[in-house]
Amino acid sequence: MAQARRRVLPTREQLRVWRDYIETAEVLRSLIGSRLQADSGLSSADYAVLLALSEADGRTLRSSELAELIGWERSRLSHHLGRMEKRELIHRSACAGDSRGAEVALSEAGATAFRSSSVPHLRAIREIFIDAFSPEQLAQIDTLTTTLREHLDRDARD
């Protein structure tokens, strides 16, 4: 029985790969976020919200839809939206026909901040991530991340 239990645990090499992946992803996320903040004054969280709203019909989403789109819990989103609203990047209003729901709209100031941050942000992504790889390696990363995402989606459904 102890031997069967050991087989389901990752090997030392598998744990090394896992840890390298996680630590590298954290460094990558930190570097990209730091550059975004330095270049535009927006946090990665701000950018995620502004991106989702900029792509939405009418630049407006229900807060529950926005939370789902960016993968946040509603309470986290609500607190962050409050900070963004104080900076006039977004506007919140009650949903028509649903007093419990809220709509989040991209303000003109938010649209301007998003537009002005996009080119420097995309440049940082190229310099920090894309330039590290050959086209073949990027294709491999795409295959690997697609496989992992499908695995995670399957687990979420089960």
Secondary structure as UniProt FT lines:
FT   HELIX           2..8
FT   HELIX           12..40
FT   HELIX           44..55
FT   HELIX           57..59
FT   STRAND          60..62
FT   HELIX           63..70
FT   HELIX           74..86
FT   TURN            87..88
FT   STRAND          90..95
FT   TURN            96..97
FT   STRAND          98..106
FT   HELIX           108..128
FT   HELIX           130..132
FT   HELIX           135..157
//
